Amino acid sequence: MLRTLHTLSTQRRSWLLLAALALVLDGIALFLQHVLHVEPCNECIYIRAGVLGIALAGVMGALAPSYWPMRLLALTAWVGALGWSLSRVVLLLDLERIVAAGGDASCKRFKGFPDWLPLEQWLPNVFEPRAMCGTVSWTFLGGSVTFWIGIALGGMALLAAAVVVAQVWPNKGRV
């Protein structure tokens, strides 16, 4: 299995599939926002940006997947964006629990994006927070949007871990 994962990580289509999967996740978020009117909070926006980072890692990996330094750079970007997104998911799930228990959650942490990349100004319909953190306005099978993106990113984290291990695991017969 590790040999297969290593081989797949050297193929352009695998990296493009990663980028496409991340774009589908962000597309679902935009569908929820603009069609079902589930407005994003600050943490949702950070998660959305992290998922976009995963898509960019996929594009980066697709540029030269057989060249190991580029593959390593793309893997690093993938794991970094994934870690960022998962940390925001954990924080937001905690805020949802606080609000569900009758507490008050604050969204004052959103400082915007860096001056050199003001996404909330360039694309406000995508990156502008419009809801309070911790408020759950939509559920599917009893889980909030945050819960489901956590499931998706958790699965992606397992895959990323396996791909990383496949890069370094000693494998007889592999050049």
C-alpha positions as CSV (number, residue, x, y, z in Angstrom):
1,M,0.0,0.0,0.0
2,L,2.8,2.4,0.8
3,R,4.5,1.7,-2.5
4,T,1.2,2.5,-4.3
5,L,0.8,5.7,-2.3
6,H,4.3,6.7,-3.2
7,T,3.7,6.0,-6.9
8,L,0.4,7.9,-6.8
9,S,2.2,10.9,-5.2
10,T,4.5,11.1,-8.2
11,Q,1.6,11.4,-10.6
12,R,0.1,14.7,-11.7
13,R,-3.5,13.4,-11.7
14,S,-3.3,12.6,-7.9
15,W,-2.3,16.1,-7.1
16,L,-5.0,17.5,-9.4
17,L,-7.5,15.3,-7.7
18,L,-6.4,16.7,-4.3
19,A,-6.9,20.2,-5.7
20,A,-10.3,19.3,-7.1
21,L,-11.5,17.7,-3.8
22,A,-10.5,20.9,-1.9
23,L,-12.3,23.1,-4.5
24,V,-15.4,20.9,-4.1
25,L,-15.3,21.4,-0.3
26,D,-15.1,25.1,-0.8
27,G,-17.8,24.9,-3.4
28,I,-20.1,23.2,-1.0
29,A,-19.4,26.0,1.5
30,L,-20.3,28.5,-1.1
31,F,-23.5,26.6,-2.0
32,L,-24.5,26.6,1.7
33,Q,-23.8,30.3,2.0
34,H,-25.4,31.6,-1.2
35,V,-28.1,29.1,-1.9
36,L,-29.2,27.8,1.6
37,H,-28.2,31.1,3.3
38,V,-26.0,29.6,5.9
39,E,-23.7,32.6,6.6
40,P,-20.1,32.0,7.6
41,C,-18.5,33.1,10.8
42,N,-14.9,34.2,11.3
43,E,-13.6,30.7,12.0
44,C,-15.6,29.4,9.0
45,I,-13.7,31.9,6.8
46,Y,-10.4,30.7,8.2
47,I,-11.3,27.1,7.5
48,R,-12.4,28.1,4.0
49,A,-9.0,29.8,3.4
50,G,-7.2,26.7,4.7
51,V,-9.1,24.5,2.3
52,L,-8.2,26.8,-0.5
53,G,-4.6,26.4,0.7
54,I,-5.0,22.6,0.3
55,A,-6.2,23.2,-3.3
56,L,-3.1,25.4,-3.9
57,A,-0.9,22.6,-2.5
58,G,-2.5,20.2,-5.0
59,V,-1.7,22.5,-7.9
60,M,1.8,23.0,-6.6
61,G,2.3,19.2,-6.4
62,A,0.9,18.8,-10.0
63,L,3.6,21.1,-11.4
64,A,6.4,18.6,-11.0
65,P,5.2,15.6,-8.9
66,S,8.1,13.3,-9.8
67,Y,10.7,15.9,-8.7
68,W,11.1,15.1,-5.0
69,P,11.8,18.6,-3.7
70,M,8.6,20.0,-5.4
71,R,6.7,17.0,-4.0
72,L,8.1,17.7,-0.5
73,L,7.1,21.3,-0.8
74,A,3.6,20.4,-1.9
75,L,3.3,17.9,0.9
76,T,4.5,20.5,3.4
77,A,1.9,23.0,2.1
78,W,-0.8,20.3,2.2
79,V,-0.1,19.3,5.8
80,G,0.3,22.9,6.9
81,A,-3.0,24.1,5.3
82,L,-4.7,20.9,6.6
83,G,-3.4,21.4,10.1
84,W,-4.5,25.1,10.1
85,S,-8.0,24.1,9.0
86,L,-8.3,21.3,11.5
87,S,-7.2,23.6,14.3
88,R,-9.9,26.1,13.3
89,V,-12.5,23.2,13.2
90,V,-11.6,22.1,16.7
91,L,-11.9,25.7,18.0
92,L,-15.3,26.2,16.2
93,L,-16.7,22.9,17.5
94,D,-15.8,24.1,21.0
95,L,-17.5,27.4,20.4
96,E,-20.6,25.5,19.1
97,R,-20.7,23.4,22.4
98,I,-20.4,26.6,24.5
99,V,-23.3,28.3,22.6
100,A,-25.4,25.1,22.8
101,A,-24.9,25.0,26.5
102,G,-26.3,28.5,26.8
103,G,-22.9,30.3,26.9
104,D,-21.7,33.2,24.8
105,A,-19.0,32.8,22.1
106,S,-17.0,35.6,20.7
107,C,-15.8,36.1,17.2
108,K,-13.5,39.1,17.9
109,R,-10.4,37.2,16.9
110,F,-10.9,37.9,13.1
111,K,-8.4,40.5,12.3
112,G,-8.8,40.1,8.5
113,F,-6.2,38.7,6.2
114,P,-2.8,40.2,5.8
115,D,-2.5,43.6,4.1
116,W,-0.7,41.9,1.1
117,L,-3.7,39.4,0.7
118,P,-6.9,41.1,1.8
119,L,-9.2,38.4,0.6
120,E,-12.2,39.7,2.6
121,Q,-11.9,42.9,0.6
122,W,-11.2,41.4,-2.8
123,L,-13.8,38.7,-2.6
124,P,-16.3,39.7,0.2
125,N,-18.9,37.2,-1.1
126,V,-16.4,34.4,-0.4
127,F,-14.2,35.6,2.5
128,E,-16.3,38.1,4.5
129,P,-17.6,36.7,7.9
130,R,-21.3,37.4,8.4
131,A,-22.4,35.3,11.3
132,M,-21.5,34.8,14.9
133,C,-19.2,32.0,15.9
134,G,-20.8,29.0,17.6
135,T,-24.2,29.6,16.1
136,V,-25.5,26.5,14.3
137,S,-28.1,27.4,11.7
138,W,-27.9,24.3,9.5
139,T,-27.5,20.6,10.3
140,F,-27.3,17.4,8.3
141,L,-27.9,14.1,10.1
142,G,-27.5,15.9,13.4
143,G,-24.1,17.4,12.6
144,S,-23.3,21.0,11.9
145,V,-21.4,22.3,8.9
146,T,-18.3,22.4,11.2
147,F,-18.8,18.8,12.2
148,W,-19.0,17.6,8.5
149,I,-16.0,19.6,7.4
150,G,-14.1,18.1,10.3
151,I,-15.0,14.6,9.1
152,A,-13.9,15.5,5.6
153,L,-10.6,17.1,6.8
154,G,-10.0,14.2,9.2
155,G,-10.2,11.7,6.4
156,M,-7.9,13.9,4.4
157,A,-5.5,14.0,7.3
158,L,-5.3,10.2,7.4
159,L,-4.6,10.2,3.7
160,A,-1.9,12.9,4.1
161,A,-0.2,11.0,6.9
162,A,-0.1,7.8,4.8
163,V,1.3,9.7,1.9
164,V,4.0,11.3,4.1
165,V,4.9,7.9,5.5
166,A,5.1,6.5,2.0
167,Q,7.7,9.1,1.1
168,V,10.1,8.1,3.8
169,W,9.4,4.5,4.6
170,P,12.2,2.2,3.5
171,N,10.9,0.2,0.6
172,K,12.8,-2.6,-1.1
173,G,13.1,-2.2,-4.8
174,R,12.1,1.4,-4.9
175,V,14.7,3.7,-6.5
